[in-house]
Amino acid sequence: MQRRHFLKSAAFAGAAGLILPRTTLFGANAPSNKLNIALIGAWGRGGAHFGDIGKENVVALCDVDEKHLESAAQKFPQARKYVDWRKCLDQKDVNAVVCCTADHMHAFVANWALNRNQHIYCEKPLANSVEEARVVRANYLKRRGKVATQVGTQRHAHENFNRVREMVMDGAAGQLKEVCAWGNRQIPRPGYLPAKGDPPPHFHYDLWLGASPYHPYNPGYFSGGPGMNCLQWNMYWDFGTGQVGDMGSHTMDLAWNALDAELPTTAEAKGDPYNPEVSPVKLEMHWSIPANNWRPAIKLSWYQGGAMPETPAKFIDLNKIDHGAMFEGDMGYVIAGFTSRLLFPTGKGSDMTYYQPRTKEKLIPPMGGFMQQWINAAKGDCETSCNFDYGGKMIEMMMLGLVAYRAGKKLTYDGAAGKVTNVAEANELLKRNYRPGWTLDG
């Protein structure tokens, strides 16, 4: 099912009354209707999912930190315990996986789960390279309709995402010309941390490193609190992509949701001087997005770390929106944060007579719980709002922007082939280097 048709069908369901999945009608809590879930990464974001997955059968737990594993086992005492996710995925009764590992292993867990025809919910970012995004997305598309996937951009559940999409598609800003998103989190680092001490006995550091090149242990990588420890390591190239993959995944989703976009045809970027160890703090990336059947070709941009788009008026301070998106049309602007939005008409003819807001019965209905949507999809038609096609294309675009930044040149991109066509050496930057013994396709 195409995403636009999925949203239309959801709107129909909202207008016609709630249509319950078969499993609800015949007892969603019946043992035969429950998913058998493996939770990989049982602390931080993993812990945030205890409530939703606790309504299903949690049959396996995996974490490289045995203390986190034992803590999760207090909640799910019947689950088998693992420190190696590869062994966890081979547990015979697992049919659904929730991945909350460090960023650099997301694509691995997601792709291995797909290879086993397991439903998979993967925290953002879905991938840390263009190649990873393409591999996971292609694998999903072969199984679409048979497995449910969801990228963990949970802010998508805010009803404001629906309202922004409606305004943009219905012409509140007129004909769309340019779109941007931004985030202003700034966490500078000089380089990888030096070796310091040894990993504690309960922590399997080599498994945490996974496929990434070896870096010596330092407790500073793990000094953050639950749900925020990623800010201790995700700016390092071998572990993450900084704010591009972090809040960039959440914030670009606000724009991407309203565009029905395909892969870009060009990418360019500039920012802090390139550091081979650490991703940039200040950065702006720009892409050319092809036209579709309801809007023209547009320029799409991402700004972070102090780089910001130009404000449409001096009295509108975009910096007050820490993470936001702006849609520029020939009649004005739609400006939005995660939970609110404003319409700013500009120019001749922007008297608002050109725009007719939707009636209540035509509004896109709320999705409800974000994780619950995935669970319901796994028991039903396998369609979700942020599946690996939608999320895969978005993160491929973001990773391509980082390739343009590293190459220092404007790139022309063939999205069908996954190749940069004008800067041959940039193609080497589309992929990551893995340690021997690790494969993305296992």
N, C-alpha and C positions, 0 to 999 in steps of 0.2 A: 504494500500500500504506500503510495506517495505521501510525503508528510503533509502537503497541503490538503489532500483528500482526507487524511487522518484527522486534521483539525476541523475540517468541515463536518465529518461524521461525529466528532465530539460535540460540535455546536448543535447538530441535529438532536443528539441524545439529550443535551441540556434543554433544548426547547420542547422536546416531546416528553420529557420526564426521565427520571433516572432509569437506565437500562442496566440491570445487574448481570455480572458474568455468571455463567452456568454454575461455577463452583459456589457462588453465593446462594443461588437458588436451591442448591442441593446440599448445603451445609459446608461453608468454607472452612470450618474448624474440624470437619471430619478428617481422621488420619489420612485417608486416601487422597484428600484434596490438598494436603500440606506439602510445601516444598521441602526437600532435604538439602539444607544450606550448609556450605562450608564458608566460614568467615576467615579470611586471610588478612591478618593485621588486626589484632584483637584489642588494641589500645587506641586512644585518640579518636579518629573518625570511626574506627571500628566500634568503639564503645557507644558512639552516638546512634548506632543502628540497633542496639540491643532491644529497644522497645518494639520496633517493627519486625525484626527477624525472630524475636521471641515468640511471636504468634505462629511461627512455622516450626519445622523440625530442624534445629541446629544440630547437625550430626558430626561436624568436624570444626575444630579450631586450630589456627596456625599462627604462630608469632615467633620471631627470632629471639625474643626476650622471654625466657621461661617464667619470670615473675608476672609479666602481663598475661601470659598463657594461663597460669594458675588463677589469676584474678578473674579472667573471663570464665574459667571452668566453674567458679562458684555460681555463676549465673546459668551456665549450661553444663551441668555435671555429667550428662549422658554423652556428650560429644567426645569423640576421639581427638587426641592432641598431637600436634606436629610442630616441628620447628622448620621443616623444609616444605614449602608450598608445592613442590613438584610431586612429592609423595602424597600430600593431602588431596590433590586433584584426582589421583588414581584410586581413591576410596570408592568402592563400587556403588554405594547407594547415593553418592552426591549427584544431584541434578541441577543445582543452582549454586553460584559462587558470588560472594561479596568481597571485592578486592580493596583493601585499605593499606596496602604496602607503601613504601617510599616510592616517589614518582618514577624513579629510574627502572622500576620493575612492573609498572602498570601494564604496559603493552605485552609483556611476557605472560603474565597471569591471564590477561584477557584472551590472548591468542591461544594459549594452551587450553583454556576452558572451552573456547569455541571448537577447537579440534576434538573435544570430547562431547560436543553437542550439549554443553551445560549452559543454562541461562547465566548471564553475567552482568552484575552491577559493578562498575569500576569507578572509583573516585577519580576526579580530574587531577592532572591532565591525562587524557587517554594515551598519549604518546609523548616521547621526548625527541622525536625526529620525524622528518617527512616520511622516511621509509617505514618507520613503525606505524604511523597513522595509516598509511596505504595498505600495509599488510593486514592489520586488524580490520580495517573497513572492508577490504576485499573478502576476507574470510567470513565476516558477518553477512555480507550480501549473498554469499553462496548458501547461507542458512536462514535467510530472512523468512519470517513466517513460521519458523520451527524453533527458534530460540529468541528469548526476550533479552534485550540489552539496554542499558541505561548508563550514560556518563554522569558522574556525581556533581552536576551543577545544580544543586538543590534550590538555589534561589529562583530557578525557573518556575517553581510552584507559586511564587507571588502572583496574584491576579494582575498586578501592574504590567507584567510581561504580555498578557493578553490584550490589555487596553492599549499599550504602545503599538503592538502589531496591528490592531484594528485601525488606530489613527493613521499610521503610515500607509497601510494598504488602501484605506478609504480616502486618502488625499488631504489629510488635515494640513500638511505642509505644501500641498500642491504636488507637482511632478517631482519625484525624488532626483537629486543631483549628487549629493555627497553625504557620507555617513561616517561618524567616528565614535570611538569609545576610548575611555581613559581611566587610569588609576594612579594614585599619588603616593603609594607606599614606597618608602625609601630605606633599604637596608644594605648599605655599602659593606663590602668585604675586600681585603687586599688579595687573598688567595687561600688555597687549601690550608687547613690547620696543620701545624707540625705534629709529629708523633708525640704522644704523651701517655705514658702508662700502658697498661694492658687491659683488654676488655674483661669485665667481670665474668666469673664462671657461668652465670646464668644467661649471658648475652652472646649470641652466635654472630659475631661481627662479620665473619666471612660470608655468611648467608645474607646479612643485611647488604653488603656490597653487591652481592649477586653478580650480574653480568658486567658491572662497571669495572673499569681499570682499577687496580689496587691503589689504595691510599691508606697510610697508617692510621691506626685508631687514635682518636682524640675525644675525650668525654664532652667537649664543647659541641660536637655534632648532635648530642642527645640531651642538652641541658634545658630544653623548652618544656612547657606544660602540655597536657593532652590536647590534641586538636591544633596546637600551634607549634609543635616541635619542628615542623617542616621549615619554619623560618630560620632554623639553625643550619640547614644544609641545602635548601632547594635553589640557592643562587649559584652553586658550583656546577659547572658544565656536566660533570660526570654523574651528578645526582639529580639534576633538575634543569629548569630553564628560567629560574627566577620568577619575576612577576608576570612574565608572558604566559607561562603555564599555570601559575597560581591564580591570582585575582583576574588575570587576563582571560582565563577560561570562563570565569563567572560573568565578567563585565561584557566581554565581546558577545556572550550569549544573548544579552539584552538587545544588541543590534542584530545579530545573526538570526534571531527568532523572527524578525520582522522583514527579512529580505528574500527568503526562498532562494538563496544564493548557491551557485556552483563554484568550483575552484577558480582562483584568480588566473589571469593571463599574464600579469606582471607583478613584481614585488620590488620594493626599494626601502631602504632604512638608513637611519643615522642615529648616533647617540654618543655615549661615553667612548673614549678610545678603547679599542678591543683588548681584552685581557684573556689570555688563553685558559685561565683557571676559573674566572668568575664572569657570570653574565652581567650585562650592563644594568645600571640603575636608571639612568636617564636614556630614553629611547623613544623614537617614533618610527612607525612602519606604515607603509602605504601599499595598497593593492588595487589593481583594476579588476572589477567584478563584471562579468558579462551581463547583458540584458536578459530578461526573461519575458514571459507573456503578459506581465502587468507593469513593469517598470523598465526604464532605459538602463544602459550600462552606467555604472557609478564608480566613484572612487571611495574606497573604504580604508579607514586609518585606525591605528592604535597608538596611544601616547601614554607614557609612564614616567615616574620618577622626576617630575618637575617639568617635563615637556607637556605642553597643553595645546589644544586647538584654539583658534582665534574665537573669541566670544562674539556673538551676533550683536551685542550692544554693551556699552560701557557699564550699564547698571545691572547686567547679568554676570555674576561672578561664578564661573564654572568651577573654580577651585573650591567652592563651598560644597560641591558634590564630589566627595572623595573618589567614588567610582561611578561613572555615568556614561551615557550615550547621547549623541545628538544627530538628528536627521534633518538635513537641509534640503528644502524644496524650492520651487520657484515662487511659492506664496508665503514661505516662512519656515519656522523651525519647530520640531518636536524635541524637547530636551527631557531626559529622564534619568532618575536613579533607579535603584532596585524596587522601591516601593511607591514612588510618586513620579509625576510627569507634569510638564507644562507645555502649552502651545503658544508660540510667539509669532504672530503674523507680521510680515514685512512687505514693503514694496507696493507697487501699483496693483490694484485689483484684489488686494488681500483683505477684503471686507467681510470675510467669513461666509458670504453667501454661496461660495463654491463648495463648501463642506457641510455635509449632513451627517451628524453622528448616528450610529446604529441605534435601532430600537432595542429595548431590553431583551426581547426574545431572540435577537440575532447576535447577541454577545457570545464570544467564546466562553464556554462554562469553565469554572475552576477545575483543576485536575485533582484537587484533594492532596493527599500526602504524596510526596515525590517518590520515596522508596516504595510506598504502597502501590503506586501506579505500576512499577516494575513487577512487583509480586503478582498483582492482578493480571498483568500481561502474560506472565509466565504460565498462568493457569488458563489463559484465554487465547487471544489472537496474536500475542507476542509483539504488539505495537506499543511503543512508548513515545514520549515527546522528545527525548534526547538520546535516541538510539545511536548506534555506532556509525550509521551513515551520516546523520545530521552532525553529531559531535565529531566524527572522524574527519569530515571535510573542514570543519571549523579549525580543528587543531592542526591539520595539515597546512592550512593557510598561515596560521600563526608561526609554525615551525619554518615555513618557507620565508617568512619575514626575517627570522633570525639568520637564515642562510644568506639573505641579501645583506644583512648587517655585517656578517663575518666576511663576506666576499667584497664588501665595499663598493658594489656596483648594482645598477638596476638590472633585474633579471627578467627575461622573458620565459614563461613557463608553459609547458604542454601538460595540462592536467590529465589528459587521457593516458599519456605515456609515463607521467611522473618524472619528466626530465626538464632541466634548464637548457634552453636551446641556443643561448647567445654567449654564455660564459661557461665553457666546458669544465673548468676546474671547480665550479660551484657544485657540480653533481656529486663530488666527493663529500660535500658537507651535508648532503641529504640523509646520511646515515650515521650511526654511532659505531664506535669500535667496542667490541665485547671481549671479555676475558675468555681464554680457551675453556672449552667444556660447557659453554652456555649457548643455547640456540633459541631464537625467537619462535621457531616453528617446531615445537615439541609435543 
